[in-house]
Amino acid sequence: MGVKPRLLTLIESLRKGKDTPFTDGLAQLFGGDRLPFWGGEANRLGLKNITFRGFVSGREKYEQLARLSCLFVPSDFENFGMIVTEALSVGTPAIASLGTPWEELNAIGCGWWTERSPENIAQVMRQVMEMPITELLTMGEKGHGLVQDKYTAPQWLDRCKGCMNGY
């Protein structure tokens, strides 16, 4: 599992489920220069086997995203959020918070669009870890299809042309 914004929310979510087997060695946190601080928070809360990866980009980012069971993006708010489309494009389901423009995750069945509370995120983590791999793969295929059908450059160009023709 991976995350970008709001690392504390994810760490709190892992703490809420720390007595269940799914939290052992499965969390990879990606982010910027404050990872040593977040590592200290994880240790303070008694969480083990969380890997803090730092900033990744380019091909490495896509390879890391493709290895995740699910991408967790527990933002308070976010605009379009390219990290979600990047994960979906490589077949990785995503969870995004209410307040982000990702209700399609629920509608298409390629992820979760839910409240950002640690309790809700922990619940989705349990779902992901208990879900048969075939279901996760199906969700990933749906997410890849969503990106191909709606979020590639040709689709955006067609939308822009449509907007311009309306004026």
N, C-alpha and C positions, 0 to 999 in steps of 0.2 A: 504494500500500500504506500502511496506517496502523498505528499501535500505541498502546497506552496504557501499561501497566506495563512495567518492566524495559527501559528504553530502551537501556541498555548492551548487553544481549543482542542486541537488534535491530541496533545499530550494529556489533557484532562480527560478526553474520551478514552484514551488507552488506559488511564488510571481507573476509570469506571469499570473497565472490563479486565483488569489485570489478573483476576483470579480465574479467568477462563483461558483455555489453551491457545486461543487464536492470537493472543498478544505476544507470544514467545517467539522472538526473532523475526517478526514479519514486517515491522514498520520501518520504512525508509523515509527520512525527512529531507527535503531539498529546500535550499534557501540561501540566504546571503551570509553576511559577516557575523551574525549573532548566534551562530550554531553552538559555540562553546557555552553560551548562556543557557540555551535550551537544553543542552546535554546535562548541565547542572540541575536544571529543573526536573528533568526525567530521573536523574539519580536521586534527588531529594524526595521524589514521589515513589521511589522504589521500583521504577520500571527498568527492566533489563532488555538487552538485545535490540535496542533501537539504533539503527544506523543513520548517522547524520552525514549527508553527502555533499552539502554545499551547492554552489551554483554549477549547473551543467548547461551546455548549449550545443547547437549543431547536431551532428549525427549521434553523438553520445546521448543527448537528451532524448531523441526519438528511440534509441535502443533501450534506455532506462525506462521510458514510458511503456514500451512494448512488453517489458518484463513484469510490470505490476499486475496484480489481480484487479485493482481498482485504484483510481486517482481520487483523492479526497482534497477538495478545495473549500474549506470552511470559512469563506469570506463574510464579512459584515455586509459588504456590497462590492460590486465589481461591475465594470462595463462588460463588454462582450467576453473577455477572458480567453485569450488565445490558447492558454494551456489546456483548456477543456477540449477545444477542437483538435489540438495536437494529440492528446491522449486518444480521443475517439478515432482519429485518422489512422492510428496504429492498432485499433481493435481493443482498446482498454476502456471499460466502462468508467464512468465518473460520477462523483457526488458533488453537487454544487448547492449552495445555500439559497434559501428564499432571499430575495433582494438582489439576486443576480438574474440575468435574462435567460435562464436555462431550464424553463419548465418543460421544454422538449425532451429532456432526459426521461421524465416520467411518461410523457405521451408516446414516445417512440419505443420505450422499453430498453434504453441503452445506458441507464444509470438512475440516479436518484436526485430529486430536487426537493430539499427538505429544510426544516429549521436547523440552525447552526448550533444548537445546544450540544454539550458533550454527551448528554443522554441519548439524543437522537443519532448522533454520529456513532456512538458505541453500538447502538441497535443495528445500524446499517453495517458496521464492521462485522457483527455477528452473522447477519444475513449473508454477507459476502463469503465469510469463512465456512459457513454451513451449506452454501449453494453448490450444487454439482458443477464441476468444471464445464460440462456441456452447456449449462445455462449461462455461465459467464462468457463462454465463447460466443454463444448466440447473441448476448447483449453486445459484445464487442463487434460482431458483424453488423448489427443494427446501427451502432454508432458510426462505424466506418461508412456504411451506406448513407447515413444522415449527412456526414461531411461531404461525401462525393456528390450527393443530390442537391445540397443547399449551400455549402460553404467553400467551394473551390473558386478559383479566379474567374472562370467563365460564368458561373452563376452570379457572382457579384457584378461582373461587367454587364450582364443582362439586366440586373436590377437597376444599375446606374443609368443604363440607356432608357429603361422604362420610366424612371423618375424624370429624366431630361425631356423625354417625349411628352410628358404630362404638363410641361410648362409652356 
